[in-house]
Amino acid sequence: MNKSIAAAALLALMLAWPGNSAGAVGAAAWNASYEGGANPVQKPAPGKKGSGADVYTALQKGIAREAKAACSRLPHDSRVACLARALEDTLPRQQRKAIRYPFTAKHAVNWSYLPLEEAPRNGISLGSMSPASLEAFKALAAEALGPHGYHTMKAILLADQAEQEASGNPKWDSRLYHVAFLGDPSESNPWMLQISGHHLAVNRTYHTREQGLTPMFVGIEPRISAAGGRTYGPMEGRLQASYELFRSLNPDQLAAAQLEEKFEDVRLGPGRDARFPEHEGLPYSHLDDKQKRKVREAVTGWAIDAHPSDMPQLLADYFAEEALDRTYIGWSGSLDDKEPGSYLRIEGPRLWIESVVKREAAMPGRGHVHSVWRDRKADYGGCFF
């Protein structure tokens, strides 16, 4: 694909993507349709309002200028390494030691959406941080993920706190999210920033064979939440784009795209690295032009969480003609985005995106979704599988 044509197409897609306003349009539509070797578990520091008040309150605020000032003049990759070291500088000695791990497959694959007691995480918890450390973490995450990715992270943690407060179950506390550095944060050597908790896992690599943030797990319950006078629906735009694609299929296309397997959760979640099945479903080449555009919009809905320095090349690779010729879409269960077992998938020679509607665990009628974005070439920077 001609690079200039690809760049123009990517810009058009990003501007037109229905989730470009952080899911606000999709959130409104969804609301209208509804009635009604890791560390031991670290105990969060006491909060002022519920068990997660410090993280919950901090995430609603902007990032303190002084938390990012010292690294502001550096290029992106160097800035991330600088901010990682700045976070370490705010930590007591025990936490400085606990946040670092060797950059090995054993540690890289240690992420999960299971409760902390069942799946201990690498690194240190947000709830164990001082206010200064939490500000430094926010500055690091915002730079590493970019504006859209940081918004997604923030919205998911705020939703988790709503889930925790509604249920009274401490295992969903937003303060139990962990951050770890695999390898030494560096301007030249391979390393990885890992953020992992109940409904989010990010594995952002630097100076590796491939750079990216996959595997990336994104989940949500409730699908729409409110905090600080704002409404958040971080998955609504991408889900809207995905379901519009499958609902545009004619009966013959739907039959060809339907998968035999039924799903209660994502297929390639934690612990299932490099277990990609054979391609199945409806080939991209069997779609009309409008449907092909909907595929690209749906993929962009996930890829927009990548940093702006990475996203254009990722999408250029995913949307290259030879890649699209080997791209398939599939569904199972239902095309009702509120029905448990509704499952969608888009896969290509590199790309794997899947989402599934789950039963609500704490907030009936408010929606519960799991999704995974993987990349056969770039998971964990392409270092291990």
Residue pairs with C-beta under 8 A, 6 or more apart in sequence:
1 316
1 319
1 320
1 321
3 316
6 315
6 316
6 319
6 320
7 312
7 316
9 296
9 319
10 300
10 311
10 312
10 315
10 316
10 319
13 296
13 297
13 300
13 315
14 20
14 300
14 304
16 297
17 237
17 241
17 297
17 300
17 301
17 304
18 25
18 26
18 237
18 240
18 241
18 297
18 301
19 25
19 26
19 236
19 237
19 238
19 240
19 241
19 301
19 304
20 237
20 304
21 237
22 148
22 151
22 155
22 232
22 233
22 234
22 237
23 155
23 232
23 233
23 234
23 235
23 236
23 237
23 238
24 231
24 233
24 236
25 236
25 237
25 240
26 233
26 236
26 237
26 239
26 240
27 223
27 224
27 231
27 232
27 233
27 236
29 236
29 240
30 223
30 224
30 233
30 236
30 240
30 337
30 367
31 224
33 338
34 338
34 365
34 367
35 365
36 365
37 101
37 106
37 107
37 110
38 110
38 120
38 121
38 122
39 98
39 120
39 121
39 122
39 123
39 124
39 178
40 120
41 116
41 117
41 120
42 124
42 125
42 127
42 128
43 127
43 128
44 51
44 52
44 54
44 125
44 126
44 127
44 128
44 173
44 175
44 176
45 54
45 127
45 128
45 129
47 53
47 54
47 56
47 127
47 175
48 54
48 57
49 56
49 57
50 56
50 161
50 164
50 165
51 164
51 170
51 173
51 175
52 127
52 161
52 164
52 173
52 174
52 175
54 127
54 131
54 134
54 175
55 126
55 127
55 134
55 157
55 161
55 174
55 175
55 177
56 157
56 158
56 161
56 174
56 227
58 131
58 134
58 135
58 138
59 138
59 154
59 157
59 158
59 174
59 227
60 158
60 227
60 228
60 230
63 135
63 138
63 139
63 142
64 135
64 139
67 86
67 135
67 136
67 138
67 139
68 83
68 139
68 142
68 143
70 82
70 86
71 78
71 79
71 82
71 83
71 86
71 143
72 79
74 82
76 143
76 307
76 309
77 187
77 206
77 207
78 187
79 143
80 140
80 143
80 144
80 185
80 193
80 206
81 185
81 186
81 187
81 191
81 206
82 185
83 136
83 139
83 140
83 143
83 144
84 140
84 181
84 185
84 193
85 185
86 136
86 139
86 140
87 99
87 133
87 136
87 137
87 139
87 140
87 179
88 96
88 99
88 181
88 185
89 136
90 130
90 132
90 133
90 136
91 99
91 124
91 129
91 133
95 124
95 128
95 129
95 133
98 123
98 124
99 123
99 124
99 179
99 180
99 181
100 180
100 181
100 182
100 184
101 107
101 122
101 123
101 180
101 181
101 182
102 182
102 183
103 182
103 183
103 190
103 191
103 192
103 383
104 182
105 380
105 383
105 384
105 385
107 122
107 180
107 182
108 182
108 192
108 194
108 203
108 380
108 383
108 384
109 270
109 271
109 273
109 380
109 384
110 121
110 122
110 196
111 121
111 122
111 194
111 196
111 201
111 203
111 215
111 217
111 270
112 118
112 119
112 121
112 196
112 201
112 270
112 271
113 197
113 198
113 199
113 201
113 217
113 219
113 269
113 270
113 370
114 270
115 171
115 172
115 198
116 171
116 176
117 171
119 270
121 178
121 180
121 196
121 197
122 178
122 180
122 182
122 194
122 196
123 178
123 179
123 180
123 181
123 194
123 196
124 178
124 179
124 180
125 175
125 176
125 177
125 178
126 134
126 137
126 174
126 175
126 176
126 177
126 178
126 179
127 173
127 174
127 175
127 176
128 175
129 137
137 179
140 179
140 193
141 150
141 153
141 179
141 195
142 150
144 193
144 204
144 307
145 152
145 153
145 202
145 204
145 213
145 305
145 307
146 305
146 306
146 307
146 308
146 309
146 311
147 308
148 304
148 305
149 202
149 213
149 304
149 305
149 306
149 307
151 234
152 200
152 218
152 234
152 305
153 195
153 200
153 202
154 232
155 225
155 232
155 233
155 234
156 199
156 200
156 218
156 219
156 220
156 234
157 174
157 177
157 197
157 200
158 174
158 225
158 227
158 232
159 199
159 220
159 221
159 222
159 223
159 225
159 232
159 234
160 172
160 173
160 174
160 197
160 198
160 199
160 221
161 173
161 174
161 227
162 222
162 225
162 227
162 363
163 172
163 221
163 222
163 361
163 362
163 363
164 170
164 172
164 173
164 174
164 362
166 362
166 363
167 361
167 362
167 363
169 362
171 198
172 198
172 362
174 197
174 198
176 197
176 198
177 195
177 196
177 197
177 198
177 200
178 194
178 195
178 196
178 197
179 193
179 194
179 195
180 193
180 194
180 196
181 191
181 192
181 193
181 194
182 191
182 192
182 193
182 194
183 189
183 190
183 191
183 192
184 191
185 191
185 193
186 206
186 207
188 207
189 207
190 205
190 206
190 207
190 208
190 381
190 383
191 205
191 206
191 207
192 203
192 204
192 205
192 206
192 208
192 380
192 381
193 202
193 203
193 204
193 205
193 206
194 201
194 202
194 203
194 204
195 201
195 202
195 204
196 202
198 219
199 217
199 218
199 219
199 220
199 221
200 217
200 218
200 219
201 215
201 216
201 217
201 270
202 213
202 216
203 213
203 214
203 215
203 216
203 379
203 380
204 212
204 213
204 307
205 211
205 212
205 213
205 378
205 380
205 381
205 383
206 381
208 380
208 381
208 382
208 383
209 381
209 382
209 383
210 375
210 377
210 378
210 381
210 382
211 310
211 378
211 381
212 306
212 310
212 314
212 375
212 378
212 379
212 381
213 305
213 306
213 307
213 310
214 373
214 374
214 375
214 378
214 379
214 380
215 268
215 273
215 372
215 373
215 374
215 379
215 380
216 302
216 305
216 372
216 373
216 374
217 266
217 269
217 270
217 370
217 371
217 372
218 234
218 235
218 302
218 305
218 370
218 371
218 372
218 373
219 368
219 369
219 370
219 371
220 234
220 235
220 367
220 368
220 369
221 358
221 360
221 361
221 362
221 363
221 366
221 367
221 368
221 369
222 360
222 363
222 366
222 367
222 368
223 233
223 235
223 236
223 366
223 367
223 368
223 369
224 231
224 232
224 233
224 236
224 366
224 367
225 231
225 232
225 233
226 232
235 369
235 371
237 301
238 298
238 301
238 302
238 355
238 371
239 301
239 337
239 355
239 369
241 294
241 297
241 298
241 300
241 301
242 298
242 301
242 344
242 346
242 355
243 335
243 337
243 344
244 294
245 291
245 294
245 295
245 297
245 298
245 329
246 254
246 257
246 329
246 331
246 335
246 344
247 335
248 290
248 291
248 294
249 257
249 282
249 291
253 282
253 286
253 287
254 331
256 281
256 282
256 286
257 281
257 282
257 329
257 330
257 331
258 330
258 331
258 332
259 280
259 281
259 330
259 331
259 332
259 343
259 345
260 332
261 267
261 332
262 332
262 333
262 341
262 343
263 332
263 333
263 341
263 343
263 356
264 340
264 341
264 356
264 358
265 356
265 358
265 370
266 354
266 355
266 356
266 370
266 371
266 372
267 277
267 354
268 275
268 276
268 352
268 354
268 372
268 374
269 370
269 372
273 379
273 380
273 384
273 385
274 376
274 379
274 385
276 347
276 352
276 374
276 376
279 326
279 328
279 347
280 328
280 330
281 328
281 329
281 330
281 331
281 345
281 347
282 328
282 329
282 330
283 327
283 328
284 292
284 295
284 324
284 325
284 327
284 328
284 329
284 348
285 324
285 325
287 295
287 329
292 324
295 324
295 327
295 329
295 346
296 319
298 346
298 353
299 315
299 318
299 319
299 346
299 351
299 353
300 315
302 353
302 371
302 373
303 311
303 314
303 315
303 318
303 373
304 311
305 373
306 314
314 375
314 378
317 323
317 350
318 348
318 350
318 351
322 349
323 348
323 349
323 350
323 351
324 348
326 348
326 349
327 346
327 347
327 348
327 349
327 351
328 345
328 346
328 347
328 348
329 344
329 345
329 346
330 344
330 345
330 347
331 342
331 343
331 344
331 345
332 341
332 343
333 339
333 341
333 342
333 343
334 341
334 342
334 357
335 342
336 342
336 357
337 357
338 357
338 367
339 357
340 357
340 358
340 359
341 356
341 357
342 356
342 357
343 354
343 355
343 356
343 357
344 354
344 355
344 356
345 352
345 353
345 354
345 355
346 352
346 353
346 354
347 353
349 376
350 375
350 376
350 377
350 378
351 375
351 376
352 372
352 373
352 374
352 375
352 376
353 371
353 372
353 373
353 374
354 371
354 372
355 369
355 370
355 371
356 369
356 370
356 371
357 367
357 368
357 369
358 368
358 369
358 370
359 368
360 366
360 367
360 368
361 368
379 385
